[in-house]
């Protein structure tokens, strides 16, 4: 009993102790486990916290905004909607919406990249563990384990470096993306952002839409077949190794084969996952992918480099106004804002629609790129350059342009960026147009083409010249413009319109390059003397207003800009401005029409194939030494401007072909464009508006004719400005000419030294002009001789002052050094003038066969060339006497001829003068006795022979054969060629100038001596 009792207590403690120990172990194991988990969790948490401590916690809005942002490619288009190309970038990015992505594309991408995409919440644990195993074991194929969501998170928010830190951030961001975005939004964002390698143009294509276009030339993703979809789906894993094209768009065989192997894996996964059937798989494997690749396409900056650059430049300016409207309105946009607009343009997916007509542009470019149209490259001067612009002046649309000849030589746009002197092309804009608009001139108005003296700073004075090397005198405004005379334009600019008004007028026509210095000092601005110059675009645009009846449209190239969603963010709005009247426009057009038909634009007339079928008008322009040549011309529908020169203006155009280059290029462009785009030339003539009439006026004053008017001009007038005053600039007068100036003769001056004919009263008399010239010469370092500056019609100037020469009371000295030359019975007698200061002229005496000397009725006025001409037959002998202002003759000069008798001696009569021209005088023997020989009886001369008429740039020159014993000739004119013939002038020599360049009809001539006037010559006709 005791034993039993003793056993039981011994067994019980042993069993309890075991369970206590076991429980204690489990408890501590659990505690330690919990502590380990907590420690590991804390360590992991700390590690993760250390990785993401600098990463922001992104809100839903921030995530949605970042996912929605895409750097999209922008494109430019011709006016017909055909593409010019994409903006300057090495990438092609295009956006696509989820509903436009076909299921086969999604299936292909998900099958190869993330087959559990629709099951996981952003992270695929199995895939991640597999990637860890592959990395630890350094297996040859490592899948990465990233889901599509992770790849998207990495591309949007992280860099692409492969680090453990990035992987942690990627997983956390993926979880957050899945929280805020749907699967459709994620797959769409992924397909819009991942790279697919190079397209056939060499651009890096981003996004499935750009890839389809760049690799297969497919715009609509629904047109992709399964083989193509699988091919594209396999590219994002390693674009550099799978891209079938390189950066130039050339085919890469090795990479293409790599891509094909990748495509087979994609198709295999699609088949395994049940996305396609076996037959679809077999069909896709059999499909010839290579033959479906897009053909190589040159980048837009290779095909249209000038145009793409100009489109980008102009579109950026327009977009800047859209982005910063307030700053733009206040003129406060900055370089930074423009740069931002340029970035937006290149990356914002904008579509820019231009006004450029593709056919016109390509035609103009082909002409510019044809070397046969230009001079050969010059080692010193470089490439002969050209610029041109064609504008639809009814809207302001720029239809085409030549920006330069070779983008690789010079990428500056010569048509829009270059500023050069306009030469005479500025005359219509700043001189003739404002003068016509203010009624200061009409086409028939008379302008004095005589020197204008301009101040020239420290140099004193400047006397501009005409390019023809002379001053034509009184000319019509039409003639002055036709012949591009410089001086009439300068007088309109400086004296009639005024420089300030002229430049204001030019600015109203879009000339923006004028400076304050131009307003103050550019007195020769209408010839090209500007501080900077003008652009081809602006000058052509200004001419367009003439063609458009005085309505100015600012030229533009950007029609509209559309964002990637299809919203129109900019559309051009026309703002026409009536700068001058349609009557002024028509008159200017008609004057520029004849500048082509009869003036400096004849080269255009002769080279434009449709001249006469399509109405044209235009103006040449040339700067000093031919540093620039221009032609600005237009039809009723389009305006075309052309410039030619070298990059540096000091390098001049030297050959005749170069000097005509702008005119010939203008005609060539018009020939080809009118042939290829006839719809641009539907209006065949310029329409005359109401308020235009035709009137005949005096060719001396531009006023209504009077009975004294004997020269007329008929032309167009604005009815507001038809003259109402009568001609007060013309009349008959007796005068004497001395040193190029007509003077009122003194009472005692011999009548044979006087002229009596129609004379013209100018605004500034020739005598005043000479005084002004002589005063200017004193302050000029160099100048031409005075005679150079006298206009060709100076002889017709109405005298206003009395002859300054006064009788000194003595007979003048005889002329000296008399010489004769004889050719075909024509004698030329030259002499040295008398030294007497009061000599007014010289008379020629002739003896035949030893007979008495007879006054030939010919005179040479003092100051003129000291030469007589006469008939040399019959053993003729000659001497010359000087005649002073009182009529006193000098002693005879030495006698010249084939046989020379002793010269006659001085008369010993009290007067010592032979008063009557034509009196026969014999040399005497100094006895003081009168010579009783009777003068021979003169017969009425025969009619002049050999009459010819030559048309010159200033009128018509009538010439005829010399006649013996004739004192003067009368010239008669009939407009119809029939009776009556009216006298239009007299001549002392064998030619006469009729100052009417537009005259037609017939002329005839009579000879006059003391016995009377001959019968008229045969009529000589003039036609146009």
Steps between C-alpha positions, in 0.01 A plus 500: 500500500781723600697391200217581276460837650868568464499427120224729398653819623822426319340457155281811491763774524701351218208514252400854595851626460516373142185674396607814674827497315333429168251780549776734599695413188203552274420824669850633463525367149180685413622813674833478328323434169282799544803704596686370192212582275472840654872549472507385137194701424651803662823448316313457172286797576804705582671384184200587289461830682863584430442429131181701458574779748556749215212376286183713525171340583308568179133580509242367259501828310879499468503142377224560247672814375837327459348200327306730266806699399653389173776664300318474170639564154374808319435507126474763227273480197468662159186694414343190343546302823789288375784473752812711482649298786556491872662774700866501587564203730659157482182346642159420360234486769129460431212460744232234481180458703403165655200455276728524194726216615391164354479200735766308304756769587410485869507119496843497335649745749347338811595150385869578470544767767254421784257209453348553846445873437126481560537294823771673704482832686812644350756246615525133397649316804577189298672700232693701754624184683596351164701809418672483842590133443635575151709783636640303798587202282628733224292311244566585131139609438370752751141612455507796737165417650351845446134525420365742239399725787852494638648578157261793464587628850869476421465687165281776641644561845846340520818477298586187307809399701481137618551526879345331802385836631313570178327161524361579843374841386355338190299245706361764734408733212334212316279425798402868510433514125270199522314673780421810292492375138299239316665221305386661174664829598821320594528299177417810293764710676754220456433470127530878458834531677728203430766514224484271196835581334546688172247551227569501127581871511761448770298662777476324838138396523322514836158350554314236305343750258831654399648149474226379265552806280880503510554124459206389286368836364163421661302789646204304641595233755199295395677439169778306673479123462595254775853449363564875498346548844723224642805648326435841659422350842841335511701818435477697831705241691819598314435755220866554415544131416165445330474816287488416128606857409794709608507872575509582129211273411723235341401133539691298764489129411648372826263691723206403280582129546522555876157660490359206304619256769341721763177508297485118497526496880216753523283291268588187701390666824177622336426146384582348840274749676216442256509848352525361148412171334740257341397612151550866591840409639597314184378787281695755706818290488467471122437873447785685320575775748794636301290581196255693719764729647463869418720631219785730594380857536726803524455708810303818448812701572668322212209535256381852586765634738440870426124468522500295821728751670287795388177327602643426843620860538170658401283245681697557822426873480132431450493244783674747729213743441258221590689402815568857616217712356532785750873533452456488125238773498724721712805427288669343800580148384851386586763272354422251776134494403591444137729213600220345704269529199760326284526212749123470516484495120749216474366287786135588530367305204383811315398485137585816309318567175676744268389703198778353284383361166697178457523525121604865507759438768655198332510687169677797653745274685584309183586826323718609792681166509568494125860624468450582132283793605795668672864592462764249600627495856758774557790423732505859623133592497347165579164379374280734300188508716135565435185547703141520391148501635160453339199641685128481438449873554123464531547311827865547596571127476861412423472245220866419451850628547864457418692528826844457345669264259657236727410439864834327556685812387286759678196417713391860553168570331588771248132566433394579857815565703738676264481881494644667189482835326199507262644730236246648258240243606421741784403783262135397458457433873645818649483751214246438225222339705475769770536771234215349297285457809541864601436624146852640469552319172314305236662282232512798261637742757827666405805452722827676432775241471772749583747479789383499859765607751480313830689562822753232574614551857868578533552446127304814418264414219401204288361530147328172407526376144279292276626160396497610134761765574294806405212722607204490263331823604121531492348151492167349595468308825420190297815535291713566808372182665519293182865591455567485876645849506641571845469876518122532443440241773731688738318826431163340575638340815685802639321803357141401422390226742763563766720238659296452819169452319666271248641271770170502690335388178755221454443383859127482437584247227683274743858625471623452857875543458502881485692678776503847654816567303311421179241763595775755565767430242396251231454763228582240236287231663290445188820392326603270783684728740341355814664423832428131456278428203192282453414131486376327188182406685416854608578668169302239307215540746498876446471456123211263560293792631532671160373189327218470757349841428672674789398241762789371710500149649793421723664194347472185707600136481329333799135428422412314820649299786322196645598327826532124539138473610378666181420837656576803283718719719573756227334598175613792286258792488523736206538869583489681163590869498419752226828693482432694180217538251421255225549787253857550624557124480376485141712795385806351668429163341464656157831683540668177612338322207684726257818464706494144367376571149714808431742541789762325705283188533518408130702189587195372687278581203729306268533195727151455648329248272149618583568870454186644345285215633558571869525866596817588690652810653824548686815689584870432487740584780877534492739617769834670451741302285244220474545369851132403483250461218123472554182455309168551673206413277141388519195376313142572604522188722853456639806707580851365449822661618850385405841607634842392377842579643779360711499446876723805537369806319853618419521207259329634192326351198715579200382331181198597293340165585546563872355848476191358328479200732212617723284588199569172324440294814171685553390406149621142544312450826186651349531283189517178698251586772239633255539178302467268800248700705278682247231546764721760665469720191131518427482881472648602167500880531502780754155648554471875453294653783265792475664838534761448226496709182727582206619854433739680265727754669804709425825304480672804651297545817245220527228766496223565249637605159481853362554638150869529584529132591657298222582177683239283659463184702186291543471277806284372784386721787322460829192713437563673835829633368435591138678836447287812487779752442630585155852457371716787622835336439543556130535795264690642203809704581813645349804416707870447490676200652823535693674222690187288483268772635235684298506875557285793399710668228613858514340733249818538298579128476502389132190310399693213342637417848149462636259211501127535481303193589277342760656522844394347828464653842634256759449496875869571529661685211820360355678819603402439863599135471845598380544740789398232748732247338795737508436576865480126579819426308695715744408263784545175308826311483424380148233547237435478128549804274212746498388393152433147631225627729310706242182322384471410133223755448684787667497680163121531532512681832306827513743789560448693820815713516668743260821390329774588752750596230548873436663680206857603584498761221755328277479252218595152625823322419486266202477124562835326482648171392238434231528146361316306231449132424322382184329165437271428204451874430402558862716754679542521877651832609620532859644802677607648829244741648566870525639622828248787520254465790206655314498261204158342440587282204683436175415518128637293216592657163563298185650564160457272197750482215671818613180702508389738772458375859134464599344465844365145513225582749649258748593599853673339792399653830764587756552218744401233249731269309724711277424315177327581169401256227450595135514383142863479384452472124596760240835583654329642806691731736383605846561749773325570830418820684406556862189707578449690826184580692466835315532337158854605425701249293863421553753505221487180291696204622758336283354339187495123471421281202660313209663828379519786741513859369599784726240557771281808468605795712295682758252759373610864554148640511394691808280217623761233442215248489307304244142533611306291251541124502537367151675810364779418258839619624825493304840531654611858426834673457473724805424808285176567679302487175176305488491181304257549213449131425131414509395211719391191319127442478400206722239247379239326710666181624392157386302270727716318757591141415593192697246568775494230770321463833660316795301408812699566817423452867391861525327565171574498127810638326448624141816523287571601140785574258698826513414771243696791363378855557232412758457708815251277683259211468134469600356171623133407455294220654169329431357249745309326220769524236261702284447872456509728681861490624564744786834659576650360819838675499804638318863394486825666399668168433400174335306342784205576725377329817125458547444447873202269496597139547148377425449686171401318182434646156725673247757779480635710215761774479546824299817703443509880544735773376471871418309418183230301674389153610539186292236250413455235772706183499347161456314397816666252736266289711529388863301208635500294821 
